[in-house]
Amino acid sequence: MRLYLLFSGTLMLLVLQMEIDSVEKLCKFLISSAFQRCRQLDYICRLSVFLKPEPPSVRISVSDTGVGSTLEEFHELKVRNDPILTGKWDGVLSIATTGITDTEIHHMKLDLKENTSSRRLVRLPSAAKNGPKFSGTEVSLSISEKIDVLLAMMTIFIRKMLVLRSPKIAIELSVDSGDITGSQHKRIVLENACSVLPVDAANVDFLKLGFEDYVSKHGNRLVEACQSCSSTGKILKVGTGVACSSGNQQGGGQVMDAVIIISETTVPAQTSCCCLYGRKTEVLYNRDFSPSSMPQSSLDALTSVEWKKYGLTLRSLADQDGLVLLEWENLPPCVHIDIVLHRYNRQKMSSSENSRVDRTLTRKSVKLALKEMKEKNTGVLLSERALKISNYAPDLAKTITGLILSSNDLNFQGQCLSLLGLQCQESNRDTVEKCIKDKLISVISKHDSKSWESREASSLFVDDYSQQKRIGADEEREEGDEVFPYPDF
């Protein structure tokens, strides 16, 4: 797949030279293109995917109210001469598009199987626009495929695309039921344009919001959250990380957003019918606001992360036709980890530079997300060493509680309870013991990251703020880390 940057006035389009070798890849391309056209608007846009059975085929329509198509996005499409694909599709796309300043709706047919460029695009009579100004594009085609197969594929893809939540884009997937009494549309997936976030919020905030919704529905759910293995009512443990490179060109530089979520379920994941991959973690990867396959450089970065520093042991990483799965050795049976990555603001660079940036941004953003989650959630993602220490916290808390409450000196008891932040009326054994245990684990967690690179045990009850300041807020240098900015950008 090759990348080209085309300029039309002030509008920059990212054009991909893509070879279509399956119905799935074709449908994903059409939906992604419509999403990109919506993103270029400054106001609310609607993206609709409609399936209608026309035996023995299914009519697919992908429409949007975004900017009109300039057709460059279709020029680099190539159709592989595959008998499976050619037997299902004649290679023809019917296109209707118009820009906001156009006075007509342009109609055309594009035959992607045609090798002669002059015959590939056939322009049909245009239709006059009446009424208010509007823009948009509709692309339709007929596929000889079961509608259930297409619906399942598109549902999963759109669910992943909705992770890239936007306050300006509403996405709908619907199907014509083909009822004898009349045509009835069934809405399958709908993303409302409204959002609890302001329009100018950071991209990682929208990614976090969309991914939380995806996780609560286990990705493969359609509308409602799963009742058998949904969150137990506890707040999802979420960590976000943003890694940036810098460039000398205006608007240059790369950004990688990472969101990691840890959730606890009511039943072990491997016994739940709603969890697609059980205790394995599917890593969603997005590039330029569209679901994409993960490059090898990012795969390498995931294997190089010091997972053990966060109490995780990576057993294996598998890339199965673009589906990336991480398998853990020591994950509790009722705990699940979900990860999403999004890289955007691509600029032209050599393949070697591109791989280097991919690896660095992936590694850095994942580390920052893990660190944020660890800092915000006491006792979560403890290293193996800290976890061993914290295992002694319950017994130690029980012993200290016994010493405090067995004392006959009421003044001593009062001072101890005051140090714990408790009132005298809260001096029952269970409350005091839990308070001490939580404080012990909190201190262990706080000092865990700072003591990782040192063989010497940190003092649990010394405020070493100066040491923390020397280490730095987010720069725990590990072997393999790279330094920004790149001077050759």
N, C-alpha and C positions, 0 to 999 in steps of 0.2 A: 504494500500500500504506500503510495507516494503522496506527498503533501505539496500543495501549491498555494501561494497567497495571491489573490486577484483583487485589484483595486477598481472600484467603480465610484467615482466622485470621492466622497469621504467614507464610503462604506467598504470595509475590508471583509472579504469572504474567504473562509478556509475551505478549499476544494480538495477532496480526497480522490486519488485515482484508485478505484476499488474494483476488484473482480467479483462479480456476483456468481456464487457457485451453489446457492441454495435459496429456497423460498424464504427461510428464516432471515438470512442476511439481507435479502431484498426488502422485506417488511421493516426490519430494524433501521435500515438506511432511510426509508421514506419517513418513518416516524421521527427519527433524529433530525432530518433535514427540516421538517415542519417545526420542530421544537426550536431549532436555531433561528428560523425566520420569526418566530414569536419573540425570542429573546431580544431581537433588534428593535422592538417597539418600546416606546416610553409609556405605554398605557396597557390596559388589560387586553389579553389575547386569548383566544380559545382554540384548542387543538382537539379535533374529533377524528376518531377512527371508527368506521362503520363497516360491518360485515353483512352481506346479504346473499342468501343461497340462491343460485341460479343454476339448478342441476343441468349438467354434471359438474358445474363449476361454482365458485364462490366469488362474488364481486367484492373487492376491497377498495374502500375509499378513505384516503387520508387527507383531511382538509385543515386549514388554519386561517386565522384572520391576521396573520403577521404581514411583514413586508412582502411584496410580490417577488416571485422567483425570477432571477436573471438567467436561469437555465444553465449557467456554468457548472452548477452542482451536478447536473446530469451528464455533461459532456465527457467526463472521465470515467463513467461507468462502463465496465466491460462484462459481458456475459460469457461465462465458460460454456463451451460446447459439451455439456454434460447431459446424457440421455435422460437422467432422472429429472433434471430441472427443465429441459426443453420439452419433455413430455407433459409437464404440468402447466407450462406458461409459454405463450407465443412470443414473449419478449416485447410486447407493446405496452406503453404507458400512455394513458390519456391525461392531458394536462390542461388545466384552466387556471390562469393567473392574471392578476391586475395589481398595479401599484396605486398608491393613494392619489397621485396626480394624473393617472391614466383616465381617458374618457371611454375606454373599451375594455372588455374582458377578452383576453387572448386565449384562443383554443388551439391546441396542437396535439399531434400524436408523435411519439418518439419510439422508434423501433430499435431496440438495443442489440438486436441480432444482425442488423444491417451494417455491413462493413464500409459501404460507400457513404462518406460523410454527407454528401448532398442529398442522399435519399433517406438518411437517418431521421431527420426531423421534417415533418409535414405540417405546415401551418394550415389551419382550418378557418373558416369565416369567423370573424370576431363578433361579439355581441355588445351593443351599446349599453353603457351604464346609466341607469336612471335613479333619481333620488339622491340621498346623501352620499358623500364621498366615503369610500371604503377601500381596503386592500385585502389580499389573501390569495391562497393557492389551494387547488384541489388536484390530487393525483389519484387516478383509479386504474385498476387492472383486474383481470379475471384469472383465477388460479384453480386448477383441478386438484383440490385438496379437501379433506374432510373439515367441516367448519369447526368441529370440536378441537381438532389439532391446531388450527390457526388461532382459535380463541385462547387456548391454554398457553401457547407460545407468546402471544401478544400481551396477555394478562401479566405474565411473569416479567416481561420486558418493561411494560409500562409501570408496574409496581417498582421496579428498580429505578426507572427514570424519575419517578415521583420522589425518590430520595433526594434528588436535586431540586428541592422545593423552591418555587418562585412565587412571590405574592402577586405577580402579574399574569400568570398563565394558568388557565383551567384546562384540564385534560379529561377527555371522555372517551370511553370505549363502549360501544353498543352493538347489538346484533339484531337483525330482523328475524323474528321468530318464525316467519313464514306460515303463520296461522291461516287456515282456509277461510275463516270469517273475515280476514283482513290483515293487512300488514301491521304488526305490533313490534315496537322497539323495546328491547330489554337493555337497560343500562347496567354495565358490568363494573366499570371503574370510573369514578369521577373525583377529580381533585378540585376543590373549591379555590377560587383565586384569592379569597380573603386569608389573612394570616395574622397571628398574634404578634408578629414581629413588624417593626417599621420597614418601609420599602428600602431605606438606605442601610439596613443592617448588614453586617459582614456576611460573605458567602458561607463561611463556616457555621454561622448561626442558623442559616436556612438548612444547611446540610445536617446539622445536629437535630433540628426539629423534624425534618423528613425522615431521618434514619431512626429516630425514636418511634415514629409511627410505624415504620417498616418492621422494626424489631417486635413491637407489641402485637403485630399481626403475623409474625413469623414469615414475612415475605410472600409466602405462597397463599396466604389468606386474602380474601377479596375485600370485605367490608368490615366485618366485626373482628374484635380481638379473640384469640383462641381462649376458650374457657378451661380446657383441660390442662394446659401447660403455660398459661400466661403468667405474668408477674404476680407474686404473692401479695401484692399490695405495697411492697416496699418501692421506694423511688429507684428508678434505674440508675446504676452507677455509670456515669458518662465522663469520658475524658476527650478533650479536643486538642489538636496540635496544628499549627500553621507554620510551614517552612517556606522561606522565600529565597530566591536567588536575585541578583541585581544585574541590570544591564545598562550599558552606556547609551543605548538608543532610547528615544522617547517612547514610553509605553512598553519598554522591554521588560524582561525578567519573567521568572516562572514562579508559580505558587502551587504548593501541595497542601490541601486540607486533609486532615485525618480525624475520624471520629471512632472511638472504641467504646462499646457498651458491654457491661457485664450485668446479666440478669439472673435471678434465681427463679426456678420453676417449682410448681407443686408436685411434679412427678419427674423421675429421671428422664432426661432427654431421649435416651435410646428406646424408651418404651412409649413415647408419645407419637401419635399418628400425625401431628401437625408440624413437627420439626423435620425439615427436609434432610438435614445432615447430622442429626444426633449431636454428639459431643464435638464434632468437627466444626471449624469456623470457616464460613464462606467469606472471602474477602471481595467486596464489591469494588470495582475499579472504574473510575470515570475520567474521561479526558475531554476537555473543552465542553463541559455541560452535556455529556452524552455517555451512556454506558459503553465500555470499551474493554478489549482484552488487555491483560496486564503485560507490559514488556518484560523481557528477561532480566533487565537491570533492576527493576523493582522487585521481581521474585528473589533475586540474589540479596537485595537489601533486607527483605523480610527474614531470610535465613541468618543474616548477620546480626540482627538485633539481639542484645543481651537479655533474652527473655527470662533467664534464671534470676536476673537482678530483680525481677518483679514476681518471683515465685512461680514462674511458668516454665515448663520443659517442653520444647517443640520436638515431637517425634518425627513428623514428616511434613513435607509440603508437596502437594500434587496440583498440577495444572492439566485439567482434563477439558480440552477444546475450549479454552478460555474461562473455565470454571476453576477458580483457585480455592483450594481447601487446605486449611491448617489442622493438623491432628496433634492433640496434646497428650502427654503421658500422665499428668497428675491432676487433671481437672476433676473436681468433685462431680458426682453424677447428676446433681440438680442445678449445676451452674453452666451457663452458656455465654460464650464470648462472640460478639459480632464486630466486624471491622469494615469501614468504608474509606476509600481514598478518592480524592478528586484533584486532578492536575489541570490547570488552565493558564491562559495568557501565554500560549506558545509563541515563540519567535523563531525565525529561521536560524538553524545551526547545523553543524556537521553531525554525523551519526555518532561519532565518538564523544562529542560534547553532550549530545542528547542522552546517551547512556549514562554518562557521568552524573548529569543533573538528575535524571530519574532515580538513580540509586541513592544519591545524597538526600534529595528531597523526601523520598519515601522513608528512609531510615530516620531522618531527623523529625519528621512530622509524627511518625508512630511513637518515637521516644517521648516527644513532648506530650502526646495524648496520654500515654501511660503514666507519665510523671504527674500530670494534672489530676488524673483519676486517683492516683495514690495519695496526693496531697489533700484532696477533697473528701476522701473516704477513709477514715481511720481503720486500720487493720486489713485493708484491701491491698493486694499485690505485694505482700511482704516477701522479701527475699527468703531463701531457704534458711539462712542463718537467723534472720529475725523471727521467722516462723517457729524455729526451735526454741528461741528465747521466750516468745509469747506463749508457748505451751505451758510454761511454768507460772504464767500470770494468775490463773485461777487458784492454784495452791498457795501462792504467795499472798494473794489478796485474802484468802481465807485465814491464813496465819496472822496477818496484820490486823484483820478485823477482830480476831479473837483476843489479841493483845490489847486493843483499844477498849473493847466492850467488857473485858474481864477486869479492867482497872477499877479500883475503889475511889480513885481521885476524879471527882466529877469535873474539876477545873481542867485536868488533863484531857478527859474525854471531850469537853467542850471545845478546847483548842484544836484537837484533832479533827473533829467534825467541821469546825470552821475552816480549817485548811482544805478540807474536801469539798467545801461549798455546801454543806448540809446543815440543817437546823437540828436542834436537840430532839424535836418531836419526830425527826426522820431517822432516829438512831436504831431502827430495827436491823437485825443482822443481814438480811438479804439486800437491803438498800445500800448499806455501807460496803458490803463485799462487792456488789456490782459496780459501785462508784470507783472503788480502788482498782478493780480489774480493768475497767475502761480507761482509767488514767494511766495505768501501766502500759496497756497496749497502745495508747495514744503516744506515749513517750517513745516506745520502741519503734513505732511507725515513723515518728518524726525524725528519729536519728538513723533510720535504716539507710536512706539514700546517701547520707553524709558519711556513713562508716563503711560503705561498700568497697571503696578502693583501699581502705586501711585495714591491716591485720589486727590493729589494736582496737579493743572494745571501747566504745564511747561511754562516757559517764551518763547514766540515764537521768540524773537529776541536776545537771549543770546546764545552764543556758549559754551555749556557745554560739551566740549570735555573730560574734566576730568571725568565727570559723565559717559559718554559713555565708557570710558576706564575701569571704575570700574565695569560696568555691564558685559563687555566682548563681544567678537566679535560674538559668536554664542551660548552662554549659558544663555538663559532666562529660569530659572528653574521653572517648573510648577509641580503641584501635579501629581504624577504618573510617573515622569521622573526617569529613572534608570541610574546608573553610570557605566562607563566602566573603566578599563577592568574587566571581570569576573575572579576572582582568581582561580576558579575551572576548567577553560578550560585547 
